Amino acid sequence: QVDVRAMARLFGYVDVTDSGFVAAVLSIAFNPFFWNVVARWEHRTRALSRLFGSPHAACYCLGVVILMLNGVRSHCFTEAMKSQPKLEGLDCNWAYYSGLAILTVGSLFVISSFLALGFIGTFLGDYFGILMEAKVTSFPFNVLDNPMYWGSTAVYLGWSLM
């Protein structure tokens, strides 16, 4: 037998039928699916590099598309958070400042990852055949294996708490 009381309580705080929630979930799932499919397709075919005339131009264009998709994802996430029920226990200063601290640490990891990798390193340049001279081992990669993913997750968690 399965005790479903915990799930029932959770669904009391998450309205999965809300269109904003559905849009957020779909955009969160679609983004990495899209960029991984496109990057692997490029790696196999070099079609984008031929279309844009160079692997650098193609990588920059994909990076811009990824940034725009991330903007849509952030908007959908924000709208979903506005329309979802709120936990009364999180409507206080400690939750707000805890969320702000988590968001700040997450932003530090995301921004420092971007600075360490550069635009092309961040936006899948290796799939375009653009390799870095050496593996990046400086901060934040000396602290976490995937600092951009962990940082992004922390940003959204902090944002949720706030």
Backbone as JSON Lines, residues from 0, in Angstrom:
{"i":0,"aa":"Q","n":[0.82,-1.19,0.0],"ca":[0.0,0.0,0.0],"c":[0.87,1.24,0.0]}
{"i":1,"aa":"V","n":[0.39,2.26,-0.69],"ca":[1.11,3.51,-0.81],"c":[0.35,4.59,-0.03]}
{"i":2,"aa":"D","n":[1.1,5.34,0.77],"ca":[0.51,6.44,1.5],"c":[0.58,7.69,0.62]}
{"i":3,"aa":"V","n":[-0.57,8.16,0.17],"ca":[-0.63,9.28,-0.77],"c":[-0.89,10.62,-0.08]}
{"i":4,"aa":"R","n":[-0.87,10.62,1.26],"ca":[-1.17,11.87,1.97],"c":[-0.15,12.97,1.67]}
{"i":5,"aa":"A","n":[1.13,12.6,1.56],"ca":[2.15,13.61,1.27],"c":[1.92,14.22,-0.11]}
{"i":6,"aa":"M","n":[1.6,13.4,-1.08],"ca":[1.32,13.91,-2.42],"c":[0.05,14.77,-2.43]}
{"i":7,"aa":"A","n":[-0.94,14.36,-1.67],"ca":[-2.18,15.14,-1.59],"c":[-1.9,16.52,-1.0]}
{"i":8,"aa":"R","n":[-1.05,16.58,0.03],"ca":[-0.69,17.87,0.63],"c":[0.07,18.73,-0.38]}
{"i":9,"aa":"L","n":[0.99,18.09,-1.14],"ca":[1.76,18.82,-2.14],"c":[0.84,19.43,-3.19]}
{"i":10,"aa":"F","n":[-0.13,18.66,-3.67],"ca":[-1.03,19.18,-4.69],"c":[-1.97,20.26,-4.13]}
{"i":11,"aa":"G","n":[-2.02,20.39,-2.82],"ca":[-2.75,21.5,-2.23],"c":[-1.99,22.82,-2.4]}
{"i":12,"aa":"Y","n":[-0.68,22.72,-2.65],"ca":[0.15,23.91,-2.82],"c":[0.59,24.13,-4.26]}
{"i":13,"aa":"V","n":[0.35,23.18,-5.14],"ca":[0.73,23.31,-6.54],"c":[-0.5,23.05,-7.39]}
{"i":14,"aa":"D","n":[-0.88,24.04,-8.16],"ca":[-2.01,23.9,-9.06],"c":[-1.48,23.47,-10.43]}
{"i":15,"aa":"V","n":[-1.45,22.15,-10.66],"ca":[-0.89,21.63,-11.91],"c":[-1.8,21.88,-13.1]}
{"i":16,"aa":"T","n":[-3.02,22.34,-12.87],"ca":[-3.93,22.63,-13.98],"c":[-3.79,24.07,-14.46]}
{"i":17,"aa":"D","n":[-3.05,24.89,-13.75],"ca":[-2.85,26.29,-14.12],"c":[-2.05,26.36,-15.42]}
{"i":18,"aa":"S","n":[-2.54,27.13,-16.39],"ca":[-1.87,27.22,-17.69],"c":[-0.46,27.8,-17.56]}
{"i":19,"aa":"G","n":[-0.25,28.7,-16.62],"ca":[1.08,29.25,-16.38],"c":[2.05,28.2,-15.88]}
{"i":20,"aa":"F","n":[1.55,27.33,-15.0],"ca":[2.37,26.23,-14.49],"c":[2.75,25.28,-15.63]}
{"i":21,"aa":"V","n":[1.79,24.95,-16.47],"ca":[2.03,24.05,-17.6],"c":[3.05,24.67,-18.56]}
{"i":22,"aa":"A","n":[2.9,25.96,-18.84],"ca":[3.84,26.65,-19.73],"c":[5.25,26.64,-19.14]}
{"i":23,"aa":"A","n":[5.36,26.85,-17.84],"ca":[6.67,26.83,-17.18],"c":[7.29,25.45,-17.27]}
{"i":24,"aa":"V","n":[6.53,24.42,-16.97],"ca":[7.06,23.05,-17.03],"c":[7.51,22.72,-18.45]}
{"i":25,"aa":"L","n":[6.69,23.07,-19.43],"ca":[7.04,22.79,-20.82],"c":[8.29,23.54,-21.26]}
{"i":26,"aa":"S","n":[8.41,24.8,-20.87],"ca":[9.6,25.57,-21.27],"c":[10.84,25.06,-20.54]}
{"i":27,"aa":"I","n":[10.7,24.65,-19.29],"ca":[11.84,24.1,-18.55],"c":[12.31,22.8,-19.19]}
{"i":28,"aa":"A","n":[11.38,21.97,-19.63],"ca":[11.74,20.69,-20.27],"c":[12.24,20.9,-21.7]}
{"i":29,"aa":"F","n":[11.63,21.84,-22.43],"ca":[11.96,22.02,-23.84],"c":[13.37,22.56,-24.05]}
{"i":30,"aa":"N","n":[13.79,23.53,-23.25],"ca":[15.06,24.21,-23.51],"c":[16.25,23.27,-23.62]}
{"i":31,"aa":"P","n":[16.56,22.47,-22.61],"ca":[17.73,21.59,-22.76],"c":[17.53,20.54,-23.85]}
{"i":32,"aa":"F","n":[16.29,20.08,-24.03],"ca":[16.02,19.14,-25.12],"c":[16.38,19.79,-26.46]}
{"i":33,"aa":"F","n":[15.91,21.0,-26.68],"ca":[16.16,21.7,-27.94],"c":[17.65,21.89,-28.19]}
{"i":34,"aa":"W","n":[18.36,22.47,-27.21],"ca":[19.76,22.79,-27.51],"c":[20.61,21.53,-27.62]}
{"i":35,"aa":"N","n":[20.27,20.46,-26.92],"ca":[21.02,19.22,-27.08],"c":[20.76,18.58,-28.44]}
{"i":36,"aa":"V","n":[19.51,18.58,-28.88],"ca":[19.19,18.01,-30.2],"c":[19.87,18.82,-31.3]}
{"i":37,"aa":"V","n":[19.78,20.14,-31.24],"ca":[20.38,20.99,-32.27],"c":[21.91,20.84,-32.26]}
{"i":38,"aa":"A","n":[22.51,20.84,-31.09],"ca":[23.97,20.73,-31.01],"c":[24.45,19.37,-31.53]}
{"i":39,"aa":"R","n":[23.77,18.31,-31.18],"ca":[24.18,16.98,-31.68],"c":[23.97,16.87,-33.18]}
{"i":40,"aa":"W","n":[22.88,17.48,-33.67],"ca":[22.63,17.5,-35.11],"c":[23.75,18.26,-35.82]}
{"i":41,"aa":"E","n":[24.14,19.39,-35.28],"ca":[25.24,20.17,-35.85],"c":[26.53,19.36,-35.83]}
{"i":42,"aa":"H","n":[26.79,18.68,-34.73],"ca":[28.03,17.89,-34.62],"c":[28.08,16.8,-35.7]}
{"i":43,"aa":"R","n":[26.92,16.19,-35.98],"ca":[26.87,15.12,-36.99],"c":[26.91,15.65,-38.42]}
{"i":44,"aa":"T","n":[26.24,16.79,-38.67],"ca":[26.03,17.23,-40.05],"c":[26.81,18.48,-40.44]}
{"i":45,"aa":"R","n":[27.16,19.32,-39.47],"ca":[27.78,20.64,-39.71],"c":[26.88,21.53,-40.57]}
{"i":46,"aa":"A","n":[25.58,21.26,-40.53],"ca":[24.62,22.01,-41.36],"c":[24.54,23.48,-40.96]}
{"i":47,"aa":"L","n":[24.52,23.79,-39.67],"ca":[24.45,25.19,-39.24],"c":[25.73,25.93,-39.61]}
{"i":48,"aa":"S","n":[26.86,25.29,-39.47],"ca":[28.13,25.92,-39.84],"c":[28.15,26.26,-41.33]}
{"i":49,"aa":"R","n":[27.64,25.37,-42.17],"ca":[27.56,25.65,-43.6],"c":[26.55,26.78,-43.87]}
{"i":50,"aa":"L","n":[25.4,26.71,-43.21],"ca":[24.36,27.72,-43.41],"c":[24.84,29.12,-43.05]}
{"i":51,"aa":"F","n":[25.54,29.24,-41.91],"ca":[26.0,30.55,-41.45],"c":[27.4,30.91,-41.94]}
{"i":52,"aa":"G","n":[28.04,30.01,-42.66],"ca":[29.33,30.31,-43.25],"c":[30.53,30.02,-42.38]}
{"i":53,"aa":"S","n":[30.33,29.75,-41.11],"ca":[31.43,29.41,-40.21],"c":[30.88,28.81,-38.93]}
{"i":54,"aa":"P","n":[31.68,27.97,-38.28],"ca":[31.21,27.41,-37.01],"c":[31.03,28.48,-35.93]}
{"i":55,"aa":"H","n":[31.86,29.52,-35.96],"ca":[31.73,30.58,-34.96],"c":[30.4,31.32,-35.11]}
{"i":56,"aa":"A","n":[30.06,31.7,-36.34],"ca":[28.8,32.41,-36.58],"c":[27.61,31.53,-36.19]}
{"i":57,"aa":"A","n":[27.68,30.25,-36.53],"ca":[26.59,29.32,-36.2],"c":[26.45,29.17,-34.69]}
{"i":58,"aa":"C","n":[27.57,29.07,-34.0],"ca":[27.54,28.92,-32.54],"c":[26.97,30.18,-31.89]}
{"i":59,"aa":"Y","n":[27.37,31.35,-32.37],"ca":[26.83,32.59,-31.83],"c":[25.32,32.66,-32.05]}
{"i":60,"aa":"C","n":[24.86,32.25,-33.24],"ca":[23.41,32.28,-33.51],"c":[22.66,31.32,-32.6]}
{"i":61,"aa":"L","n":[23.18,30.11,-32.43],"ca":[22.52,29.17,-31.51],"c":[22.54,29.73,-30.09]}
{"i":62,"aa":"G","n":[23.63,30.35,-29.69],"ca":[23.71,30.95,-28.36],"c":[22.66,32.02,-28.15]}
{"i":63,"aa":"V","n":[22.43,32.84,-29.16],"ca":[21.4,33.88,-29.07],"c":[20.02,33.25,-28.94]}
{"i":64,"aa":"V","n":[19.76,32.19,-29.72],"ca":[18.47,31.49,-29.62],"c":[18.29,30.9,-28.23]}
{"i":65,"aa":"I","n":[19.35,30.29,-27.69],"ca":[19.28,29.72,-26.34],"c":[19.0,30.82,-25.32]}
{"i":66,"aa":"L","n":[19.64,31.97,-25.45],"ca":[19.38,33.08,-24.52],"c":[17.93,33.54,-24.61]}
{"i":67,"aa":"M","n":[17.4,33.62,-25.82],"ca":[16.0,34.03,-25.97],"c":[15.07,32.98,-25.35]}
{"i":68,"aa":"L","n":[15.35,31.71,-25.56],"ca":[14.54,30.65,-24.95],"c":[14.62,30.72,-23.43]}
{"i":69,"aa":"N","n":[15.8,31.04,-22.91],"ca":[15.94,31.17,-21.46],"c":[15.14,32.36,-20.93]}
{"i":70,"aa":"G","n":[15.05,33.42,-21.72],"ca":[14.2,34.55,-21.34],"c":[12.73,34.15,-21.27]}
{"i":71,"aa":"V","n":[12.29,33.36,-22.25],"ca":[10.91,32.86,-22.25],"c":[10.69,31.96,-21.04]}
{"i":72,"aa":"R","n":[11.67,31.07,-20.78],"ca":[11.55,30.18,-19.62],"c":[11.46,30.96,-18.32]}
{"i":73,"aa":"S","n":[12.28,31.97,-18.16],"ca":[12.25,32.77,-16.94],"c":[10.92,33.5,-16.8]}
{"i":74,"aa":"H","n":[10.41,34.02,-17.89],"ca":[9.1,34.7,-17.86],"c":[8.01,33.71,-17.46]}
{"i":75,"aa":"C","n":[7.99,32.54,-18.09],"ca":[6.98,31.52,-17.76],"c":[7.08,31.1,-16.3]}
{"i":76,"aa":"F","n":[8.3,30.94,-15.82],"ca":[8.52,30.56,-14.42],"c":[7.98,31.64,-13.49]}
{"i":77,"aa":"T","n":[8.29,32.89,-13.79],"ca":[7.82,34.0,-12.95],"c":[6.31,34.07,-12.93]}
{"i":78,"aa":"E","n":[5.68,33.94,-14.08],"ca":[4.23,34.0,-14.15],"c":[3.61,32.81,-13.39]}
{"i":79,"aa":"A","n":[4.22,31.64,-13.51],"ca":[3.7,30.47,-12.78],"c":[3.81,30.69,-11.27]}
{"i":80,"aa":"M","n":[4.92,31.27,-10.83],"ca":[5.1,31.51,-9.4],"c":[4.07,32.5,-8.87]}
{"i":81,"aa":"K","n":[3.72,33.48,-9.68],"ca":[2.73,34.47,-9.26],"c":[1.34,33.85,-9.09]}
{"i":82,"aa":"S","n":[1.04,32.85,-9.9],"ca":[-0.32,32.31,-9.89],"c":[-0.49,31.09,-8.97]}
{"i":83,"aa":"Q","n":[0.6,30.58,-8.43],"ca":[0.51,29.39,-7.57],"c":[0.17,29.78,-6.13]}
{"i":84,"aa":"P","n":[-0.47,28.85,-5.41],"ca":[-0.73,29.11,-3.99],"c":[0.59,29.31,-3.22]}
{"i":85,"aa":"K","n":[0.54,30.1,-2.18],"ca":[1.75,30.39,-1.4],"c":[1.68,29.71,-0.03]}
{"i":86,"aa":"L","n":[2.83,29.24,0.42],"ca":[2.93,28.68,1.77],"c":[3.0,29.84,2.76]}
{"i":87,"aa":"E","n":[2.09,29.84,3.72],"ca":[2.09,30.93,4.71],"c":[3.41,30.97,5.49]}
{"i":88,"aa":"G","n":[4.0,29.81,5.75],"ca":[5.24,29.76,6.51],"c":[6.42,30.41,5.8]}
{"i":89,"aa":"L","n":[6.3,30.61,4.48],"ca":[7.38,31.24,3.73],"c":[7.14,32.72,3.5]}
{"i":90,"aa":"D","n":[6.08,33.25,4.06],"ca":[5.78,34.67,3.91],"c":[6.38,35.44,5.09]}
{"i":91,"aa":"C","n":[7.72,35.46,5.13],"ca":[8.42,36.13,6.24],"c":[9.81,36.57,5.75]}
{"i":92,"aa":"N","n":[10.46,37.38,6.57],"ca":[11.75,37.92,6.19],"c":[12.82,36.85,6.03]}
{"i":93,"aa":"W","n":[12.86,35.85,6.94],"ca":[13.93,34.86,6.85],"c":[13.84,34.07,5.55]}
{"i":94,"aa":"A","n":[12.64,33.78,5.08],"ca":[12.48,33.05,3.82],"c":[12.92,33.93,2.65]}
{"i":95,"aa":"Y","n":[12.53,35.2,2.7],"ca":[12.93,36.13,1.63],"c":[14.45,36.25,1.55]}
{"i":96,"aa":"Y","n":[15.09,36.49,2.7],"ca":[16.54,36.68,2.7],"c":[17.29,35.38,2.44]}
{"i":97,"aa":"S","n":[16.74,34.25,2.84],"ca":[17.33,32.96,2.49],"c":[17.27,32.76,0.98]}
{"i":98,"aa":"G","n":[16.11,33.07,0.4],"ca":[15.96,32.98,-1.05],"c":[16.93,33.9,-1.76]}
{"i":99,"aa":"L","n":[17.08,35.11,-1.25],"ca":[18.0,36.07,-1.86],"c":[19.45,35.56,-1.78]}
{"i":100,"aa":"A","n":[19.82,34.97,-0.65],"ca":[21.18,34.43,-0.5],"c":[21.41,33.27,-1.48]}
{"i":101,"aa":"I","n":[20.43,32.37,-1.6],"ca":[20.55,31.23,-2.53],"c":[20.62,31.74,-3.97]}
{"i":102,"aa":"L","n":[19.78,32.72,-4.29],"ca":[19.8,33.31,-5.63],"c":[21.16,33.96,-5.92]}
{"i":103,"aa":"T","n":[21.73,34.63,-4.94],"ca":[23.02,35.3,-5.12],"c":[24.13,34.29,-5.36]}
{"i":104,"aa":"V","n":[24.16,33.22,-4.57],"ca":[25.18,32.18,-4.76],"c":[25.0,31.52,-6.13]}
{"i":105,"aa":"G","n":[23.77,31.24,-6.51],"ca":[23.5,30.66,-7.82],"c":[23.97,31.57,-8.94]}
{"i":106,"aa":"S","n":[23.68,32.86,-8.81],"ca":[24.11,33.83,-9.82],"c":[25.64,33.89,-9.91]}
{"i":107,"aa":"L","n":[26.3,33.81,-8.76],"ca":[27.77,33.79,-8.74],"c":[28.29,32.61,-9.54]}
{"i":108,"aa":"F","n":[27.7,31.43,-9.36],"ca":[28.14,30.25,-10.11],"c":[27.84,30.39,-11.61]}
{"i":109,"aa":"V","n":[26.69,30.9,-11.96],"ca":[26.33,31.05,-13.38],"c":[27.24,32.07,-14.05]}
{"i":110,"aa":"I","n":[27.4,33.22,-13.45],"ca":[28.19,34.29,-14.06],"c":[29.67,33.91,-14.13]}
{"i":111,"aa":"S","n":[30.2,33.33,-13.06],"ca":[31.61,32.94,-13.08],"c":[31.85,31.79,-14.06]}
{"i":112,"aa":"S","n":[30.88,30.91,-14.24],"ca":[31.01,29.85,-15.25],"c":[31.08,30.47,-16.64]}
{"i":113,"aa":"F","n":[30.19,31.42,-16.9],"ca":[30.17,32.09,-18.2],"c":[31.5,32.8,-18.45]}
{"i":114,"aa":"L","n":[32.01,33.49,-17.44],"ca":[33.27,34.21,-17.6],"c":[34.44,33.24,-17.83]}
{"i":115,"aa":"A","n":[34.41,32.09,-17.17],"ca":[35.49,31.11,-17.34],"c":[35.44,30.43,-18.71]}
{"i":116,"aa":"L","n":[34.22,30.19,-19.22],"ca":[34.07,29.47,-20.49],"c":[33.99,30.39,-21.7]}
{"i":117,"aa":"G","n":[33.56,31.62,-21.5],"ca":[33.31,32.5,-22.63],"c":[32.0,32.13,-23.31]}
{"i":118,"aa":"F","n":[31.59,32.95,-24.27],"ca":[30.31,32.74,-24.95],"c":[30.31,31.41,-25.69]}
{"i":119,"aa":"I","n":[31.34,31.16,-26.46],"ca":[31.38,29.93,-27.27],"c":[31.5,28.7,-26.39]}
{"i":120,"aa":"G","n":[32.28,28.76,-25.35],"ca":[32.39,27.62,-24.43],"c":[31.09,27.35,-23.69]}
{"i":121,"aa":"T","n":[30.37,28.41,-23.37],"ca":[29.1,28.26,-22.68],"c":[28.02,27.69,-23.6]}
{"i":122,"aa":"F","n":[28.01,28.16,-24.82],"ca":[26.93,27.8,-25.74],"c":[27.36,26.76,-26.77]}
{"i":123,"aa":"L","n":[27.93,25.67,-26.26],"ca":[28.12,24.43,-27.02],"c":[29.11,24.52,-28.17]}
{"i":124,"aa":"G","n":[30.12,25.37,-28.03],"ca":[31.12,25.5,-29.08],"c":[31.79,24.2,-29.45]}
{"i":125,"aa":"D","n":[31.96,23.29,-28.5],"ca":[32.61,22.02,-28.8],"c":[31.82,21.21,-29.83]}
{"i":126,"aa":"Y","n":[30.5,21.34,-29.85],"ca":[29.69,20.65,-30.85],"c":[29.9,21.24,-32.24]}
{"i":127,"aa":"F","n":[30.4,22.46,-32.31],"ca":[30.69,23.12,-33.58],"c":[32.16,22.92,-33.98]}
{"i":128,"aa":"G","n":[32.87,22.13,-33.19],"ca":[34.28,21.88,-33.47],"c":[35.2,22.96,-32.95]}
{"i":129,"aa":"I","n":[34.68,23.84,-32.11],"ca":[35.48,24.92,-31.53],"c":[35.86,24.49,-30.12]}
{"i":130,"aa":"L","n":[37.1,24.04,-29.98],"ca":[37.54,23.5,-28.7],"c":[38.4,24.52,-27.96]}
{"i":131,"aa":"M","n":[38.31,24.48,-26.65],"ca":[39.16,25.33,-25.82],"c":[40.55,24.72,-25.78]}
{"i":132,"aa":"E","n":[41.53,25.55,-25.49],"ca":[42.91,25.07,-25.48],"c":[43.16,24.07,-24.35]}
{"i":133,"aa":"A","n":[42.49,24.24,-23.24],"ca":[42.67,23.35,-22.08],"c":[41.36,23.28,-21.31]}
{"i":134,"aa":"K","n":[41.25,22.23,-20.51],"ca":[40.07,22.09,-19.65],"c":[40.07,23.22,-18.62]}
{"i":135,"aa":"V","n":[38.91,23.78,-18.39],"ca":[38.78,24.86,-17.4],"c":[38.73,24.22,-16.01]}
{"i":136,"aa":"T","n":[39.66,24.6,-15.17],"ca":[39.72,24.05,-13.81],"c":[39.68,25.14,-12.75]}
{"i":137,"aa":"S","n":[39.54,26.39,-13.17],"ca":[39.48,27.49,-12.21],"c":[38.07,27.58,-11.63]}
{"i":138,"aa":"F","n":[37.89,28.54,-10.69],"ca":[36.58,28.75,-10.09],"c":[35.58,29.06,-11.18]}
{"i":139,"aa":"P","n":[34.43,28.52,-11.12],"ca":[33.78,27.67,-10.13],"c":[33.93,26.17,-10.41]}
{"i":140,"aa":"F","n":[34.67,25.83,-11.47],"ca":[34.81,24.43,-11.85],"c":[35.68,23.64,-10.86]}
{"i":141,"aa":"N","n":[36.44,24.33,-10.03],"ca":[37.19,23.64,-8.99],"c":[36.35,23.38,-7.74]}
{"i":142,"aa":"V","n":[35.11,23.89,-7.74],"ca":[34.19,23.7,-6.61],"c":[33.1,22.7,-6.96]}
{"i":143,"aa":"L","n":[32.56,22.79,-8.17],"ca":[31.47,21.92,-8.64],"c":[31.78,21.41,-10.04]}
{"i":144,"aa":"D","n":[31.25,20.23,-10.36],"ca":[31.43,19.68,-11.7],"c":[30.59,20.42,-12.74]}
{"i":145,"aa":"N","n":[29.41,20.82,-12.39],"ca":[28.49,21.49,-13.32],"c":[27.97,22.78,-12.69]}
{"i":146,"aa":"P","n":[28.83,23.77,-12.51],"ca":[28.42,24.97,-11.77],"c":[27.3,25.77,-12.44]}
{"i":147,"aa":"M","n":[27.21,25.72,-13.77],"ca":[26.15,26.49,-14.41],"c":[24.79,25.84,-14.15]}
{"i":148,"aa":"Y","n":[24.72,24.52,-14.2],"ca":[23.46,23.82,-13.91],"c":[23.07,24.0,-12.45]}
{"i":149,"aa":"W","n":[24.03,23.79,-11.54],"ca":[23.74,23.95,-10.12],"c":[23.38,25.4,-9.81]}
{"i":150,"aa":"G","n":[24.1,26.34,-10.44],"ca":[23.81,27.75,-10.22],"c":[22.43,28.13,-10.71]}
{"i":151,"aa":"S","n":[22.05,27.66,-11.9],"ca":[20.72,27.95,-12.43],"c":[19.63,27.38,-11.53]}
{"i":152,"aa":"T","n":[19.85,26.17,-11.05],"ca":[18.9,25.55,-10.14],"c":[18.77,26.38,-8.86]}
{"i":153,"aa":"A","n":[19.9,26.84,-8.33],"ca":[19.88,27.68,-7.12],"c":[19.15,29.0,-7.38]}
{"i":154,"aa":"V","n":[19.35,29.57,-8.55],"ca":[18.67,30.83,-8.89],"c":[17.16,30.62,-8.84]}
{"i":155,"aa":"Y","n":[16.67,29.55,-9.47],"ca":[15.23,29.32,-9.49],"c":[14.69,28.93,-8.1]}
{"i":156,"aa":"L","n":[15.48,28.21,-7.32],"ca":[15.06,27.89,-5.95],"c":[14.98,29.16,-5.11]}
{"i":157,"aa":"G","n":[16.01,30.0,-5.19],"ca":[16.01,31.26,-4.44],"c":[14.86,32.15,-4.87]}
{"i":158,"aa":"W","n":[14.63,32.2,-6.15],"ca":[13.53,33.01,-6.7],"c":[12.19,32.49,-6.16]}
{"i":159,"aa":"S","n":[12.06,31.19,-6.09],"ca":[10.83,30.59,-5.56],"c":[10.62,30.96,-4.1]}
{"i":160,"aa":"L","n":[11.67,30.89,-3.3],"ca":[11.54,31.25,-1.89],"c":[11.21,32.73,-1.71]}
{"i":161,"aa":"M","n":[11.79,33.55,-2.55],"ca":[11.53,34.99,-2.44],"c":[10.09,35.28,-2.81]}
